[in-house]
Amino acid sequence: LKADAEVAAAGLQVISDHTKAIISFALCGFANLSSIAILIGGLGGMAPNRRQDIAQLGLRAVAAGTLSNLMSATIAGVFLAL
């Protein structure tokens, strides 16, 4: 609270608790680029001749995971606004 008061006194905009909650949901997902490497390493060991296919699907999986994280943040924002 003291830090927020200092930021406000400096003329900067303070992020609301509602916004902090939505950002937390959006950033705490598992859609990151390192998961592609984990996917290729794990599944690539079981099917080494399909690594190229796994890598291409890995990018799509990260995109789908990102959209899922953003949808969770949107739903949380709706419920927190009630």
The first five atom37 places (N, CA, C, CB, O) and aatype in JSON, in Angstrom:
{
  "aatype": [10, 11, 0, 3, 0, 6, 19, 0, 0, 0, 7, 10, 5, 19, 9, 15, 3, 8, 16, 11, 0, 9, 9, 15, 13, 0, 10, 4, 7, 13, 0, 2, 10, 15, 15, 9, 0, 9, 10, 9, 7, 7, 10, 7, 7, 12, 0, 14, 2, 1, 1, 5, 3, 9, 0, 5, 10, 7, 10, 1, 0, 19, 0, 0, 7, 16, 10, 15, 2, 10, 12, 15, 0, 16, 9, 0, 7, 19, 13, 10, 0, 10],
  "atom_mask": [
    [1, 1, 1, 1, 1],
    [1, 1, 1, 1, 1],
    [1, 1, 1, 1, 1],
    [1, 1, 1, 1, 1],
    [1, 1, 1, 1, 1],
    [1, 1, 1, 1, 1],
    [1, 1, 1, 1, 1],
    [1, 1, 1, 1, 1],
    [1, 1, 1, 1, 1],
    [1, 1, 1, 1, 1],
    [1, 1, 1, 0, 1],
    [1, 1, 1, 1, 1],
    [1, 1, 1, 1, 1],
    [1, 1, 1, 1, 1],
    [1, 1, 1, 1, 1],
    [1, 1, 1, 1, 1],
    [1, 1, 1, 1, 1],
    [1, 1, 1, 1, 1],
    [1, 1, 1, 1, 1],
    [1, 1, 1, 1, 1],
    [1, 1, 1, 1, 1],
    [1, 1, 1, 1, 1],
    [1, 1, 1, 1, 1],
    [1, 1, 1, 1, 1],
    [1, 1, 1, 1, 1],
    [1, 1, 1, 1, 1],
    [1, 1, 1, 1, 1],
    [1, 1, 1, 1, 1],
    [1, 1, 1, 0, 1],
    [1, 1, 1, 1, 1],
    [1, 1, 1, 1, 1],
    [1, 1, 1, 1, 1],
    [1, 1, 1, 1, 1],
    [1, 1, 1, 1, 1],
    [1, 1, 1, 1, 1],
    [1, 1, 1, 1, 1],
    [1, 1, 1, 1, 1],
    [1, 1, 1, 1, 1],
    [1, 1, 1, 1, 1],
    [1, 1, 1, 1, 1],
    [1, 1, 1, 0, 1],
    [1, 1, 1, 0, 1],
    [1, 1, 1, 1, 1],
    [1, 1, 1, 0, 1],
    [1, 1, 1, 0, 1],
    [1, 1, 1, 1, 1],
    [1, 1, 1, 1, 1],
    [1, 1, 1, 1, 1],
    [1, 1, 1, 1, 1],
    [1, 1, 1, 1, 1],
    [1, 1, 1, 1, 1],
    [1, 1, 1, 1, 1],
    [1, 1, 1, 1, 1],
    [1, 1, 1, 1, 1],
    [1, 1, 1, 1, 1],
    [1, 1, 1, 1, 1],
    [1, 1, 1, 1, 1],
    [1, 1, 1, 0, 1],
    [1, 1, 1, 1, 1],
    [1, 1, 1, 1, 1],
    [1, 1, 1, 1, 1],
    [1, 1, 1, 1, 1],
    [1, 1, 1, 1, 1],
    [1, 1, 1, 1, 1],
    [1, 1, 1, 0, 1],
    [1, 1, 1, 1, 1],
    [1, 1, 1, 1, 1],
    [1, 1, 1, 1, 1],
    [1, 1, 1, 1, 1],
    [1, 1, 1, 1, 1],
    [1, 1, 1, 1, 1],
    [1, 1, 1, 1, 1],
    [1, 1, 1, 1, 1],
    [1, 1, 1, 1, 1],
    [1, 1, 1, 1, 1],
    [1, 1, 1, 1, 1],
    [1, 1, 1, 0, 1],
    [1, 1, 1, 1, 1],
    [1, 1, 1, 1, 1],
    [1, 1, 1, 1, 1],
    [1, 1, 1, 1, 1],
    [1, 1, 1, 1, 1]
  ],
  "atom_positions": [
    [[0.82, -1.2, 0.0], [0.0, 0.0, 0.0], [0.86, 1.25, 0.0], [-0.93, 0.0, 1.19], [0.53, 2.23, -0.67]],
    [[1.95, 1.22, 0.75], [2.82, 2.39, 0.8], [3.46, 2.63, -0.57], [3.91, 2.21, 1.87], [3.59, 3.77, -1.01]],
    [[3.84, 1.55, -1.24], [4.44, 1.69, -2.57], [3.44, 2.25, -3.56], [4.97, 0.33, -3.07], [3.8, 3.08, -4.4]],
    [[2.16, 1.82, -3.47], [1.13, 2.36, -4.36], [0.92, 3.85, -4.12], [-0.19, 1.62, -4.15], [0.71, 4.6, -5.07]],
    [[0.99, 4.27, -2.87], [0.83, 5.69, -2.56], [1.99, 6.5, -3.12], [0.72, 5.9, -1.04], [1.79, 7.62, -3.61]],
    [[3.19, 5.94, -3.05], [4.35, 6.65, -3.6], [4.26, 6.76, -5.12], [5.65, 5.93, -3.2], [4.62, 7.79, -5.69]],
    [[3.79, 5.72, -5.76], [3.63, 5.73, -7.22], [2.58, 6.76, -7.61], [3.25, 4.33, -7.75], [2.76, 7.52, -8.56]],
    [[1.47, 6.78, -6.87], [0.41, 7.74, -7.17], [0.89, 9.16, -6.95], [-0.83, 7.46, -6.3], [0.53, 10.06, -7.71]],
    [[1.7, 9.37, -5.93], [2.22, 10.71, -5.66], [3.17, 11.16, -6.76], [2.94, 10.74, -4.31], [3.3, 12.36, -7.02]],
    [[3.83, 10.22, -7.41], [4.75, 10.56, -8.49], [4.02, 10.85, -9.79], [5.75, 9.44, -8.7], [4.64, 11.22, -10.79]],
    [[2.7, 10.67, -9.8], [1.92, 10.96, -10.99], [1.75, 9.77, -11.91], [0.0, 0.0, 0.0], [1.23, 9.91, -13.02]],
    [[2.18, 8.6, -11.48], [2.03, 7.4, -12.29], [0.71, 6.72, -11.97], [3.22, 6.44, -12.07], [0.15, 6.92, -10.89]],
    [[0.23, 5.91, -12.89], [-1.04, 5.24, -12.69], [-0.84, 3.97, -11.88], [-1.71, 4.93, -14.05], [0.09, 3.2, -12.14]],
    [[-1.71, 3.75, -10.91], [-1.66, 2.56, -10.07], [-2.57, 1.5, -10.68], [-2.07, 2.89, -8.6], [-3.69, 1.8, -11.1]],
    [[-2.1, 0.26, -10.72], [-2.9, -0.83, -11.25], [-3.88, -1.29, -10.18], [-2.0, -2.02, -11.73], [-3.49, -1.5, -9.03]],
    [[-5.13, -1.45, -10.55], [-6.15, -1.85, -9.58], [-6.0, -3.33, -9.22], [-7.57, -1.59, -10.14], [-5.33, -4.09, -9.92]],
    [[-6.62, -3.73, -8.11], [-6.58, -5.12, -7.68], [-7.25, -6.03, -8.71], [-7.25, -5.29, -6.31], [-6.83, -7.16, -8.92]],
    [[-8.3, -5.53, -9.34], [-9.01, -6.29, -10.38], [-8.07, -6.58, -11.54], [-10.26, -5.51, -10.87], [-8.03, -7.7, -12.04]],
    [[-7.32, -5.58, -11.96], [-6.37, -5.76, -13.06], [-5.25, -6.71, -12.67], [-5.8, -4.41, -13.49], [-4.82, -7.52, -13.49]],
    [[-4.77, -6.6, -11.44], [-3.72, -7.51, -10.96], [-4.19, -8.96, -10.99], [-3.28, -7.13, -9.55], [-3.43, -9.85, -11.34]],
    [[-5.44, -9.2, -10.62], [-5.98, -10.56, -10.62], [-6.06, -11.1, -12.05], [-7.36, -10.6, -9.96], [-5.72, -12.26, -12.3]],
    [[-6.53, -10.28, -12.98], [-6.64, -10.72, -14.37], [-5.26, -11.0, -14.96], [-7.37, -9.65, -15.22], [-5.07, -11.99, -15.66]],
    [[-4.3, -10.14, -14.67], [-2.93, -10.35, -15.17], [-2.34, -11.63, -14.59], [-2.04, -9.14, -14.82], [-1.63, -12.35, -15.29]],
    [[-2.63, -11.9, -13.32], [-2.12, -13.13, -12.7], [-2.65, -14.37, -13.41], [-2.51, -13.18, -11.22], [-1.89, -15.3, -13.67]],
    [[-3.93, -14.38, -13.73], [-4.49, -15.51, -14.46], [-3.86, -15.63, -15.84], [-6.02, -15.37, -14.59], [-3.56, -16.74, -16.29]],
    [[-3.65, -14.52, -16.51], [-3.12, -14.56, -17.87], [-1.66, -15.03, -17.91], [-3.23, -13.18, -18.5], [-1.25, -15.69, -18.86]],
    [[-0.88, -14.69, -16.89], [0.54, -15.01, -16.91], [0.91, -16.33, -16.26], [1.3, -13.92, -16.25], [2.03, -16.82, -16.44]],
    [[0.0, -16.92, -15.51], [0.32, -18.14, -14.75], [-0.07, -19.42, -15.48], [-0.36, -18.11, -13.41], [-0.36, -20.42, -14.83]],
    [[-0.08, -19.4, -16.77], [-0.41, -20.6, -17.52], [0.83, -21.38, -17.9], [0.0, 0.0, 0.0], [1.95, -20.99, -17.56]],
    [[0.63, -22.47, -18.6], [1.74, -23.34, -18.98], [2.1, -23.19, -20.45], [1.39, -24.78, -18.68], [2.81, -24.04, -20.99]],
    [[1.65, -22.16, -21.1], [1.95, -21.96, -22.52], [3.24, -21.15, -22.64], [0.77, -21.24, -23.25], [3.21, -19.92, -22.66]],
    [[4.36, -21.85, -22.72], [5.63, -21.17, -22.91], [6.47, -21.96, -23.92], [6.39, -21.02, -21.56], [6.18, -23.12, -24.21]],
    [[7.48, -21.33, -24.43], [8.27, -21.96, -25.49], [9.09, -23.13, -25.0], [9.17, -20.94, -26.12], [9.43, -24.02, -25.79]],
    [[9.42, -23.17, -23.71], [10.19, -24.31, -23.21], [9.36, -25.59, -23.24], [10.68, -24.04, -21.8], [9.92, -26.68, -23.28]],
    [[8.04, -25.46, -23.22], [7.21, -26.67, -23.28], [7.32, -27.36, -24.63], [5.74, -26.31, -23.0], [7.09, -28.57, -24.72]],
    [[7.67, -26.63, -25.68], [7.89, -27.27, -26.99], [9.1, -28.19, -26.9], [8.1, -26.2, -28.11], [9.07, -29.31, -27.42]],
    [[10.17, -27.73, -26.26], [11.37, -28.55, -26.11], [11.08, -29.79, -25.27], [12.51, -27.74, -25.49], [11.58, -30.88, -25.57]],
    [[10.29, -29.63, -24.22], [9.93, -30.78, -23.39], [9.11, -31.77, -24.2], [9.13, -30.32, -22.14], [9.3, -32.98, -24.1]],
    [[8.19, -31.26, -25.01], [7.35, -32.11, -25.85], [8.19, -32.87, -26.87], [6.29, -31.26, -26.56], [8.01, -34.07, -27.06]],
    [[9.11, -32.17, -27.53], [9.96, -32.82, -28.54], [10.86, -33.85, -27.88], [10.8, -31.77, -29.3], [11.06, -34.94, -28.42]],
    [[11.42, -33.5, -26.72], [12.31, -34.44, -26.04], [11.58, -35.68, -25.55], [0.0, 0.0, 0.0], [12.08, -36.8, -25.71]],
    [[10.41, -35.5, -24.97], [9.65, -36.63, -24.43], [9.05, -37.51, -25.51], [0.0, 0.0, 0.0], [9.28, -38.72, -25.53]],
    [[8.3, -36.91, -26.4], [7.65, -37.68, -27.45], [8.61, -38.06, -28.57], [6.48, -36.9, -28.03], [8.45, -39.09, -29.23]],
    [[9.63, -37.22, -28.78], [10.62, -37.53, -29.82], [11.42, -38.78, -29.5], [0.0, 0.0, 0.0], [11.86, -39.48, -30.41]],
    [[11.6, -39.07, -28.22], [12.29, -40.3, -27.83], [11.46, -41.53, -28.12], [0.0, 0.0, 0.0], [12.01, -42.59, -28.42]],
    [[10.15, -41.4, -28.04], [9.27, -42.54, -28.31], [9.04, -42.74, -29.8], [7.93, -42.36, -27.61], [8.85, -43.87, -30.26]],
    [[9.05, -41.66, -30.56], [8.83, -41.74, -32.01], [9.83, -40.82, -32.72], [7.36, -41.35, -32.39], [9.47, -39.74, -33.16]],
    [[11.1, -41.26, -32.82], [12.13, -40.37, -33.38], [11.9, -39.97, -34.83], [13.46, -41.05, -33.28], [12.35, -38.91, -35.26]],
    [[11.2, -40.8, -35.59], [10.96, -40.46, -36.99], [9.83, -39.45, -37.16], [10.64, -41.71, -37.79], [9.57, -39.01, -38.28]],
    [[9.15, -39.07, -36.09], [8.03, -38.11, -36.16], [8.36, -36.78, -35.48], [6.77, -38.71, -35.52], [7.46, -36.0, -35.18]],
    [[9.65, -36.52, -35.22], [10.03, -35.29, -34.5], [9.6, -34.03, -35.23], [11.52, -35.26, -34.29], [9.18, -33.06, -34.59]],
    [[9.69, -34.02, -36.53], [9.29, -32.84, -37.3], [7.8, -32.55, -37.11], [9.61, -33.03, -38.8], [7.4, -31.4, -36.94]],
    [[6.99, -33.6, -37.16], [5.55, -33.43, -36.94], [5.26, -32.93, -35.53], [4.81, -34.75, -37.2], [4.41, -32.07, -35.32]],
    [[5.98, -33.49, -34.56], [5.78, -33.09, -33.16], [6.16, -31.62, -32.99], [6.62, -33.97, -32.21], [5.47, -30.89, -32.27]],
    [[7.24, -31.19, -33.62], [7.66, -29.79, -33.51], [6.63, -28.85, -34.11], [9.02, -29.59, -34.19], [6.34, -27.8, -33.53]],
    [[6.08, -29.21, -35.26], [5.06, -28.35, -35.88], [3.8, -28.28, -35.02], [4.71, -28.87, -37.27], [3.21, -27.22, -34.87]],
    [[3.39, -29.4, -34.46], [2.22, -29.4, -33.59], [2.51, -28.72, -32.26], [1.74, -30.83, -33.35], [1.6, -28.2, -31.62]],
    [[3.77, -28.71, -31.86], [4.14, -28.04, -30.61], [3.86, -26.55, -30.67], [0.0, 0.0, 0.0], [3.39, -25.96, -29.7]],
    [[4.14, -25.92, -31.8], [3.85, -24.49, -31.95], [2.36, -24.23, -31.89], [4.42, -23.97, -33.28], [1.91, -23.24, -31.3]],
    [[1.59, -25.11, -32.5], [0.13, -24.96, -32.42], [-0.37, -25.18, -31.0], [-0.57, -25.96, -33.38], [-1.3, -24.51, -30.55]],
    [[0.26, -26.11, -30.29], [-0.14, -26.37, -28.9], [0.15, -25.16, -28.01], [0.59, -27.61, -28.36], [-0.65, -24.84, -27.14]],
    [[1.27, -24.49, -28.24], [1.57, -23.29, -27.46], [0.58, -22.18, -27.78], [3.01, -22.81, -27.73], [0.14, -21.46, -26.88]],
    [[0.21, -22.05, -29.04], [-0.79, -21.04, -29.41], [-2.13, -21.35, -28.76], [-0.95, -20.97, -30.94], [-2.8, -20.45, -28.25]],
    [[-2.53, -22.62, -28.77], [-3.79, -23.01, -28.13], [-3.73, -22.8, -26.62], [-4.13, -24.48, -28.44], [-4.7, -22.36, -26.01]],
    [[-2.59, -23.1, -26.01], [-2.43, -22.87, -24.58], [-2.49, -21.4, -24.21], [0.0, 0.0, 0.0], [-3.06, -21.04, -23.19]],
    [[-1.91, -20.56, -25.05], [-1.98, -19.11, -24.81], [-3.42, -18.62, -24.89], [-1.11, -18.36, -25.83], [-3.86, -17.84, -24.04]],
    [[-4.15, -19.06, -25.9], [-5.56, -18.67, -26.0], [-6.36, -19.17, -24.81], [-6.17, -19.21, -27.3], [-7.26, -18.48, -24.33]],
    [[-6.05, -20.36, -24.33], [-6.73, -20.91, -23.16], [-6.44, -20.07, -21.92], [-6.31, -22.37, -22.93], [-7.34, -19.81, -21.12]],
    [[-5.19, -19.66, -21.75], [-4.83, -18.81, -20.6], [-5.56, -17.48, -20.67], [-3.31, -18.57, -20.56], [-6.06, -16.99, -19.65]],
    [[-5.63, -16.89, -21.84], [-6.31, -15.61, -21.98], [-7.81, -15.74, -21.74], [-6.06, -15.02, -23.36], [-8.44, -14.84, -21.2]],
    [[-8.39, -16.87, -22.15], [-9.81, -17.11, -21.89], [-10.06, -17.27, -20.39], [-10.3, -18.36, -22.65], [-11.06, -16.78, -19.88]],
    [[-9.16, -17.95, -19.7], [-9.3, -18.08, -18.24], [-9.24, -16.72, -17.57], [-8.2, -19.0, -17.68], [-10.0, -16.45, -16.65]],
    [[-8.33, -15.87, -18.03], [-8.24, -14.52, -17.47], [-9.5, -13.72, -17.74], [-7.02, -13.79, -18.04], [-9.95, -12.95, -16.89]],
    [[-10.07, -13.9, -18.92], [-11.31, -13.2, -19.26], [-12.46, -13.64, -18.36], [-11.68, -13.43, -20.73], [-13.21, -12.81, -17.85]],
    [[-12.59, -14.94, -18.18], [-13.65, -15.47, -17.32], [-13.45, -15.01, -15.88], [-13.7, -17.0, -17.39], [-14.41, -14.65, -15.2]],
    [[-12.2, -15.02, -15.41], [-11.93, -14.54, -14.06], [-12.29, -13.07, -13.92], [-10.44, -14.76, -13.7], [-12.83, -12.65, -12.9]],
    [[-11.99, -12.28, -14.95], [-12.34, -10.86, -14.91], [-13.84, -10.64, -14.83], [0.0, 0.0, 0.0], [-14.3, -9.73, -14.14]],
    [[-14.59, -11.47, -15.53], [-16.06, -11.35, -15.47], [-16.56, -11.67, -14.08], [-16.73, -12.29, -16.51], [-17.38, -10.94, -13.53]],
    [[-16.07, -12.77, -13.49], [-16.54, -13.16, -12.16], [-16.07, -12.2, -11.07], [-16.07, -14.56, -11.84], [-16.79, -11.96, -10.11]],
    [[-14.87, -11.66, -11.22], [-14.38, -10.72, -10.21], [-15.11, -9.38, -10.28], [-12.88, -10.49, -10.39], [-15.14, -8.64, -9.29]],
    [[-15.69, -9.07, -11.43], [-16.41, -7.81, -11.57], [-17.8, -7.87, -10.93], [-16.55, -7.44, -13.04], [-18.42, -6.83, -10.71]],
    [[-18.28, -9.07, -10.62], [-19.61, -9.21, -10.02], [-19.63, -8.82, -8.57], [-20.1, -10.63, -10.16], [-20.67, -8.88, -7.92]]
  ]
}
